[in-house]
Amino acid sequence: MVDVVIIGGGSAGLMAAIAAGEGGKRVLLLEKGNKLGRKLGISGGGRCNVTNNKEIDELIKYIPGNGRFLYSAFSNFNNKDIIAFFENLGIRLKEEDNGRMFPVSDKAKTVVDTLVNQVRKQGAQIQLNTPVEDVLYDNNKVTGVRLKSGEIIQCSSVIIASGGKSVPQTGSTGDGYAWAQKAGHTITELFPTEVPLTSNEPFIQSKELQGLSLRDVSLSVWNPKGKKLIEHRGDMLFTHFGISGPIALRCSQFVVKALKQFGTGNIEVSIDLLPDKSSDDIYGETLRLAKADPKKSVKNVLKGYLPEKMIPYLLQMSGLSETLTYDNIPKQEWLELARSIKRFPIRVYGTLSIEEAFVTGGGVNLKEIDPKTMESKFMQGLYFCGEILDIHGYTGGYNITAAFSTGYNAGKSAAQA
């Protein structure tokens, strides 16, 4: 007999095991794979972005998928507590751009090993290669779990930290949703977030822009009525199937929701290539460049001003010939060029699959969870934490912060129950 069983050895599960162990309970951590913290180990490009140092209100803005639910959890264990937690365990952290916190070692392995050692230090048992078949309930209470081997483990609390459906090679294949539904919970619709966008525009299909990386541009998502839904500024990349890179990933959940809401086959996203300049600025500057070299074709004039691979498309969209020189520039079309630089449209028809996404949108309905304890409102002794919950943020340390915080609160609450 154990007190607390935790299903899933990712970031939320490991933190739950540490918090439950601190409460002096007999804790058993079950992981179906042969390794703990696999998604954690590949996060932040293998460097592990452990949290983000923004102030709480700002941090929650970067968790557009129900971030406000986390206010209670953050009052017990927030990003500043995560930083202190790791530094107390001897992992020195450093702050990079936009508040992202990394271990000074730049190695995710340091973080995973330290968490696993701390789990063991708190006296928790760990069983790898131990898939769970079912969570057992009786009389609206948790009674234990049944393993795939048939063995039944009795306990008074179960914490489900089995993850979502994204990055399934790390073990998150959506196992926990059925156990939640069996307890009476609803699962909100699952969808991919933080995922590249797909497009069949001719310039994508021809692969002519493939590999082109754009720095410090803005990407906007528009609904069919011409209203801007979201805008993100940063870097992006053209691929053989569409667009990727940080700002494309951040826009992805808005594309998914708009496609569903408007029942349309595609949605316009647009790139502002020069977000700090107005179209009038661009019109004047480009005209002066052409005037300074009047015999040069406009295609060559614009080379240092714009990404070279995009110039033919921008000229074509504006009805301008590539061989045009300054003396023959038509005013209206040149104005159109300036506008196209500010709003280069791409029709996108969706995203890559949920399995190829960094984060799963949707999950266990938060109305059915106590935000302070992470306990089910339907089943005594049942707790949820991490990506199985209907919480999703942008990449940059936000999802991992939500996982650590909900994991800590679930573990602490289960130990006190």
HELIX and SHEET records of a PDB file:
HELIX    1   1 SER A   11  GLU A   22  1                                  12    
HELIX    2   2 ARG A   38  GLY A   46  1                                   9    
HELIX    3   3 ILE A   56  LYS A   61  1                                   6    
HELIX    4   4 GLY A   67  LEU A   70  5                                   4    
HELIX    5   5 TYR A   71  ASN A   76  1                                   6    
HELIX    6   6 ASN A   79  ASN A   88  1                                  10    
HELIX    7   7 ASP A   97  GLY A   99  5                                   3    
HELIX    8   8 ALA A  108  LYS A  121  1                                  14    
HELIX    9   9 PRO A  168  THR A  170  5                                   3    
HELIX   10  10 GLY A  176  LYS A  182  1                                   7    
HELIX   11  11 PRO A  202  GLN A  205  1                                   4    
HELIX   12  12 PRO A  246  PHE A  262  1                                  17    
HELIX   13  13 SER A  279  ALA A  292  1                                  14    
HELIX   14  14 VAL A  298  VAL A  301  1                                   4    
HELIX   15  15 GLU A  308  MET A  310  5                                   3    
HELIX   16  16 ILE A  311  MET A  317  1                                   7    
HELIX   17  17 TYR A  326  ASN A  328  5                                   3    
HELIX   18  18 LYS A  331  LYS A  342  1                                  12    
HELIX   19  19 ILE A  354  GLU A  356  5                                   3    
HELIX   20  20 LEU A  366  GLU A  368  5                                   3    
HELIX   21  21 GLY A  386  ILE A  388  5                                   3    
HELIX   22  22 TYR A  398  GLN A  416  1                                  19    
SHEET    1   A 5 GLN A 125  GLN A 127  0                                        
SHEET    2   A 5 VAL A  27  LEU A  30  1                                        
SHEET    3   A 5 VAL A   4  ILE A   7  1                                        
SHEET    4   A 5 SER A 157  ILE A 160  1                                        
SHEET    5   A 5 LEU A 382  PHE A 384  1                                        
SHEET    1   B 3 THR A  51  ASN A  52  0                                        
SHEET    2   B 3 ARG A 100  PRO A 103 -1                                        
SHEET    3   B 3 LEU A  93  GLU A  95 -1                                        
SHEET    1   C 3 VAL A 132  ASP A 138  0                                        
SHEET    2   C 3 LYS A 141  LEU A 147 -1                                        
SHEET    3   C 3 ILE A 152  GLN A 154 -1                                        
SHEET    1   D 2 PHE A 191  THR A 193  0                                        
SHEET    2   D 2 VAL A 359  GLY A 361 -1                                        
SHEET    1   E 7 PHE A 344  VAL A 348  0                                        
SHEET    2   E 7 ILE A 267  ASP A 272 -1                                        
SHEET    3   E 7 SER A 213  TRP A 222 -1                                        
SHEET    4   E 7 LYS A 228  PHE A 238 -1                                        
SHEET    5   E 7 GLY A 242  SER A 244 -1                                        
SHEET    6   E 7 LEU A 197  THR A 198 -1                                        
SHEET    7   E 7 GLY A 350  THR A 351 -1                                        
END                                                                             
